[in-house]
Amino acid sequence: MLISIGERIHISYRMLYEKSVRRHFIGEVIANEGTNCKLEGYVFIFDPSANMFSRKPELRTTIIDLAESGYIVNIIPSETPIK
């Protein structure tokens, strides 16, 4: 696996339709197996009326398959604040 436990990543969910909600996730890898990663972090949603992203307040744990074509994944610096 190219992504290790403890690395921080930014995930952009691909828009499937023109009016789809623009979602991003920033978090830390807490487990991985093959191309599946368990992540802990925060969801960011684009608010078109304010023309900006807002962070959802609750900490989330999610599992994603990094090989899925619906995600764009970027590794971010370990010193990037998440909370």
C-alpha positions in Angstrom: 0.0 0.0 0.0 1.3 3.4 -0.9 -0.5 5.2 1.9 0.7 4.4 5.4 -1.1 4.6 8.8 -0.6 8.1 10.3 -0.5 9.9 6.9 -2.9 12.7 6.4 -4.9 12.9 3.2 -7.3 15.2 1.3 -10.1 13.4 -0.6 -12.2 15.2 -3.2 -15.4 13.4 -4.2 -15.9 13.6 -8.0 -19.1 15.4 -9.0 -21.4 13.0 -10.9 -23.8 15.7 -12.0 -23.6 19.5 -12.5 -25.6 20.3 -9.4 -23.9 17.6 -7.1 -22.9 18.7 -3.7 -19.1 19.4 -3.6 -17.7 17.3 -0.8 -14.1 17.0 0.5 -12.7 15.0 3.4 -9.5 15.8 5.3 -8.3 13.2 7.7 -5.7 10.7 9.0 -5.3 7.1 8.0 -5.9 4.9 11.1 -5.9 1.5 9.3 -5.4 0.2 5.8 -5.7 -3.1 4.0 -5.1 -3.4 0.3 -6.7 -0.4 -1.3 -9.1 0.2 1.6 -8.4 2.8 4.1 -10.1 3.6 7.4 -9.9 7.4 8.0 -10.7 9.7 10.8 -11.3 13.4 10.0 -13.7 16.0 8.9 -16.1 16.6 5.9 -16.1 19.9 4.1 -19.1 21.0 2.0 -19.2 23.8 -0.5 -21.9 26.4 0.1 -22.7 28.1 -3.2 -24.5 31.0 -1.6 -21.4 32.0 0.4 -19.0 30.7 -2.3 -16.9 28.9 0.3 -16.4 25.5 2.0 -17.6 24.9 5.5 -16.4 22.2 7.8 -18.9 19.9 9.5 -18.3 20.0 13.2 -18.5 16.3 14.0 -15.4 14.1 13.7 -16.1 11.2 11.3 -14.7 7.8 10.7 -15.0 6.5 7.2 -13.8 3.6 5.1 -13.0 4.2 1.4 -11.5 2.2 -1.4 -8.8 4.4 -2.9 -8.9 2.4 -6.1 -12.5 3.6 -6.7 -12.7 6.1 -9.6 -15.0 8.5 -7.6 -12.2 9.9 -5.5 -9.3 12.2 -6.1 -6.7 11.6 -3.3 -3.9 13.9 -2.2 -1.3 13.3 0.6 -1.0 16.4 2.7 1.9 17.4 5.0 1.8 15.8 8.4 1.9 19.2 10.2 -1.4 20.2 8.5 -3.9 20.9 11.3 -7.0 18.8 11.0 -8.9 19.7 14.2 
